[in-house]
Amino acid sequence: MALSQLLYVSEEVGHVTLDDLLAIQEASIRNNARHNISGILFHYQGHFVQFLEGEQRRVRELFEWIEQDDRHTNVKLIYERLASRRRFAQWHMAMLDLDLHGESERADLEEMVRGASAGAIGFDDMPKDLFILEGFAKLLSA
C-alpha cells in the first residue's frame, strides 16, 4: 500500500457558516475513518485549504469526489506525493476556521492561498507548506 499526501485549495460557494463546517467535519470523520484517510481542513475568508493522506487510490478517489462538490469552486491541486509516514495520523479530519483565530495564523494560511491562486506553490514549496500545516495542527491540539 502506497501512502499518498495531497494538498489543495478552493473557494467557497455562497457563505459557509461554522455549523456548515462542523457538518463537513462530522461527515468527513465518519467517511475518512472507513477508508483510513487522515487530514486537516482549514477555512479562511472564503477559501478552503485541505491536506489529505492515506492509501494512494483512496486519496485520489476522495479528491475526485471533492472536485465535484458544489460547496466550492476553483479547486486547485497544490501537490500530491508519495510519503513514508503520515503527518496527521491522529485526525480523520481536523478542522480549523481561521476566521476565528489570530492574525499570525491567518497570515500564514493567506500566504499559502495567495501563492496557490497565483500558481506559485508547487512541489518545491511542499516542506514549507507542511511546516505551516503542522503549526496549525498544534493550534488544534492546544
C-alpha positions in Angstrom: 0.0 0.0 0.0 1.5 3.3 -1.1 0.9 6.2 1.3 -0.1 9.4 -0.5 -0.4 13.0 0.6 -2.4 15.6 -1.2 -2.9 19.4 -0.7 -5.5 21.5 -2.5 -7.1 24.9 -2.2 -10.5 26.1 -3.3 -13.1 28.9 -2.9 -16.4 28.5 -1.1 -19.6 29.0 -3.0 -22.0 31.2 -1.1 -21.4 31.7 2.6 -20.2 28.8 4.7 -21.1 29.1 8.4 -19.4 27.4 11.3 -22.3 25.0 11.5 -21.7 24.1 7.9 -18.0 23.5 8.6 -18.8 21.3 11.6 -21.2 19.3 9.5 -18.5 18.8 6.8 -16.1 17.8 9.5 -18.5 15.3 11.1 -19.2 13.6 7.7 -15.5 13.6 6.8 -14.5 11.9 10.1 -17.1 9.2 9.5 -16.2 8.6 5.9 -12.4 9.0 6.3 -12.3 6.6 9.2 -13.9 4.0 6.9 -11.1 4.4 4.4 -8.2 5.1 6.8 -7.7 8.7 5.5 -6.4 11.4 7.8 -6.1 15.1 7.3 -6.9 18.6 8.2 -9.3 21.2 6.7 -8.8 25.0 7.0 -11.3 27.7 6.2 -10.3 31.3 5.9 -12.1 34.3 4.2 -14.0 32.2 1.7 -11.2 29.7 1.0 -10.6 26.1 1.9 -7.2 24.5 2.3 -7.2 20.8 2.8 -4.4 18.2 3.4 -5.3 14.6 2.9 -3.3 11.4 3.4 -3.9 7.8 3.1 -3.7 4.9 0.7 -3.0 6.4 -2.7 -6.1 5.1 -4.5 -8.4 6.1 -1.7 -7.0 9.7 -1.5 -7.2 10.1 -5.3 -10.9 8.9 -5.3 -11.7 11.2 -2.5 -10.1 14.2 -4.2 -12.0 13.4 -7.4 -15.2 13.4 -5.3 -14.2 16.7 -3.6 -13.6 18.3 -7.0 -17.3 17.7 -7.9 -18.6 19.1 -4.5 -20.8 22.1 -5.3 -20.0 23.8 -2.0 -16.7 25.1 -3.5 -15.2 26.1 -6.8 -11.7 26.8 -8.4 -10.3 23.6 -6.8 -6.5 23.7 -7.3 -4.3 20.8 -6.6 -1.1 22.1 -5.0 0.7 18.9 -4.7 0.3 15.1 -4.5 3.1 12.8 -3.5 4.0 9.5 -2.0 5.2 9.7 1.6 6.9 7.4 4.1 4.8 8.5 7.1 1.6 10.3 8.0 1.8 13.9 9.2 -1.7 14.0 10.8 -2.4 10.3 11.7 -4.3 11.5 14.9 -7.2 13.0 12.9 -9.5 11.5 10.4 -10.4 15.2 9.7 -9.4 18.1 11.9 -10.9 21.4 11.1 -9.8 24.9 11.8 -11.8 28.1 10.9 -9.0 30.7 10.8 -11.6 33.5 10.7 -11.9 32.7 14.4 -8.1 32.8 15.2 -5.2 35.2 15.5 -3.6 37.4 12.8 -0.3 35.5 12.6 -2.1 32.1 12.0 -4.2 33.7 9.3 -1.2 35.4 7.7 0.5 32.0 7.1 -2.6 30.5 5.5 -3.3 33.6 3.5 0.2 33.4 2.0 -0.4 29.8 1.1 -3.8 30.5 -0.5 -2.4 33.6 -2.4 0.6 31.6 -3.7 -1.7 28.7 -4.8 -4.1 31.1 -6.6 -1.2 32.6 -8.4 0.2 29.2 -9.3 3.3 29.9 -7.3 3.1 27.0 -4.9 4.4 23.7 -6.2 6.3 20.6 -5.2 9.4 22.6 -4.2 7.4 24.6 -1.7 5.9 21.5 0.0 8.2 21.3 3.0 7.3 25.0 3.9 3.6 24.2 3.4 3.8 21.2 5.6 5.6 23.2 8.2 2.8 25.7 8.2 0.2 23.0 8.3 1.9 21.3 11.2 1.9 24.7 13.0 -1.8 24.9 12.6 -2.2 21.4 13.8 -0.5 22.4 17.1 -3.3 25.1 17.5 -5.8 22.3 17.3 -4.0 20.2 19.9 -3.6 23.1 22.4 
